[in-house]
């Protein structure tokens, strides 16, 4: 089977506020913003080379705003990306590492992984509704995990 995850829907309470956060503050690409009667759909894509977008809207079935946790963004340089998020006015956690730390705050050790090992350094932030994002540093991917690669 050859399938791709292309859009993840996130529940928001205010479409304009979410649009401002993701497009204006984070600088993500606005793919579409369409209204059809009482329904409004917005699709935005992060700045990297991946192809997964987020979608949100009004007048469509959705979960509780702020109920999504641990949407993961990958960067090759967590220190530089963290700095840019701060400069953009995003309330982002300090960088941390530690086994299980994205899921268990009590396991977090301050600072990036001392050896800057791939998949080991993180930072977190949330959108205006509280939907949670985790930033992860990946400099060398595990075999079969390259973008565009097929799982064996």
C-alpha positions as CSV (number, residue, x, y, z in Angstrom):
1,X,0.0,0.0,0.0
2,X,1.4,3.4,-1.0
3,X,-0.3,6.1,1.1
4,X,0.7,9.5,2.6
5,X,-0.6,11.4,5.6
6,X,-1.3,14.8,4.0
7,X,-3.6,16.7,6.3
8,X,-4.2,16.7,10.0
9,X,-7.3,18.5,11.3
10,X,-7.0,20.5,14.6
11,X,-9.9,21.8,16.5
12,X,-9.9,25.6,17.1
13,X,-12.3,28.0,18.8
14,X,-11.6,31.0,16.5
15,X,-10.5,30.5,12.9
16,X,-9.2,34.0,12.5
17,X,-7.1,33.8,15.7
18,X,-5.7,30.4,14.5
19,X,-5.0,31.7,11.0
20,X,-3.1,34.7,12.5
21,X,-1.0,32.3,14.8
22,X,-0.1,29.8,12.1
23,X,0.2,32.0,9.1
24,X,1.3,35.4,10.4
25,X,3.3,34.5,13.6
26,X,4.7,31.1,12.6
27,X,5.1,32.1,8.9
28,X,3.5,28.9,7.6
29,X,2.1,28.8,4.0
30,X,-1.6,29.5,3.6
31,X,-2.8,27.0,1.0
32,X,-6.6,27.8,1.1
33,X,-9.1,29.8,3.1
34,X,-12.6,29.1,1.6
35,X,-16.1,29.7,2.8
36,X,-19.1,27.9,1.5
37,X,-22.2,29.1,3.3
38,X,-21.7,28.6,7.1
39,X,-18.6,26.4,6.5
40,X,-15.1,27.9,6.5
41,X,-12.0,25.7,5.8
42,X,-8.4,26.8,6.2
43,X,-5.4,24.7,5.2
44,X,-1.9,25.7,6.1
45,X,1.5,24.0,5.5
46,X,4.6,24.3,7.7
47,X,7.7,25.7,6.2
48,X,9.8,22.5,5.8
49,X,10.1,20.1,2.9
50,X,7.4,17.8,4.2
51,X,4.0,17.5,2.7
52,X,1.7,17.3,5.8
53,X,-0.6,20.3,6.2
54,X,-3.0,21.3,9.0
55,X,-6.6,22.1,8.5
56,X,-9.1,23.9,10.7
57,X,-12.4,25.7,10.2
58,X,-15.8,26.5,11.4
59,X,-19.1,24.9,10.7
60,X,-17.5,21.5,10.5
61,X,-17.5,18.6,13.0
62,X,-14.4,18.9,15.2
63,X,-13.1,17.9,18.6
64,X,-12.8,20.1,21.6
65,X,-10.5,23.1,20.8
66,X,-7.1,22.6,22.4
67,X,-7.5,18.8,22.7
68,X,-4.7,17.8,20.3
69,X,-1.4,17.0,21.9
70,X,2.1,16.2,20.7
71,X,1.9,17.2,17.0
72,X,5.5,16.9,16.1
73,X,7.7,19.2,14.1
74,X,11.2,18.1,13.1
75,X,14.2,20.5,12.7
76,X,17.8,19.9,11.9
77,X,18.9,22.6,14.4
78,X,16.7,22.9,17.5
79,X,18.7,25.8,18.9
80,X,18.3,28.0,15.8
81,X,14.6,27.0,15.4
82,X,13.9,27.7,19.1
83,X,15.6,31.2,18.7
84,X,13.4,32.0,15.7
85,X,10.2,30.9,17.5
86,X,11.1,33.2,20.4
87,X,11.8,36.1,17.9
88,X,8.4,35.5,16.4
89,X,6.8,35.9,19.8
90,X,5.9,32.3,20.3
91,X,5.7,31.1,23.9
92,X,8.0,28.1,23.5
93,X,9.5,26.0,26.4
94,X,13.2,25.9,26.9
95,X,15.0,23.2,25.0
96,X,15.1,19.9,26.9
97,X,16.2,16.3,26.5
98,X,15.8,13.0,28.5
99,X,14.2,9.6,27.8
100,X,10.4,10.0,27.4
101,X,10.6,13.7,28.0
102,X,8.2,14.8,25.3
103,X,5.5,12.8,27.1
104,X,6.6,13.1,30.7
105,X,7.6,16.6,31.8
106,X,9.2,15.1,35.0
107,X,11.8,13.3,32.8
108,X,12.9,16.6,31.2
109,X,16.6,17.6,31.6
110,X,17.3,21.2,30.7
111,X,19.2,22.0,27.5
112,X,19.7,20.1,24.3
113,X,21.1,16.5,24.4
114,X,24.8,17.0,25.3
115,X,25.9,15.0,22.2
116,X,23.1,16.5,20.0
117,X,22.0,13.0,19.2
118,X,19.2,12.8,16.6
119,X,15.7,12.3,18.1
120,X,16.9,13.4,21.6
121,X,16.3,17.2,21.9
122,X,12.9,18.9,22.2
123,X,11.0,22.1,22.8
124,X,7.2,22.6,23.1
125,X,4.7,25.2,22.4
126,X,0.9,25.5,22.0
127,X,-1.4,27.4,19.7
128,X,-3.9,29.9,21.2
129,X,-6.4,27.1,22.0
130,X,-3.8,24.9,23.7
131,X,-3.2,22.4,20.8
132,X,0.3,21.1,21.7
133,X,3.3,21.0,19.4
134,X,6.6,19.3,20.1
135,X,9.7,20.4,18.2
136,X,12.3,17.6,17.8
137,X,15.9,17.8,16.5
138,X,16.7,15.2,13.8
139,X,20.1,15.5,12.1
140,X,20.5,11.9,10.9
141,X,17.5,9.8,10.2
142,X,17.1,6.2,11.1
143,X,17.3,3.8,8.0
144,X,14.0,3.9,6.1
145,X,12.9,7.1,7.7
146,X,14.2,9.5,5.1
147,X,11.6,11.9,3.6
148,X,10.1,10.3,0.5
149,X,11.5,6.9,1.4
150,X,9.3,3.8,1.4
151,X,9.0,1.6,4.5
152,X,10.3,-1.9,4.0
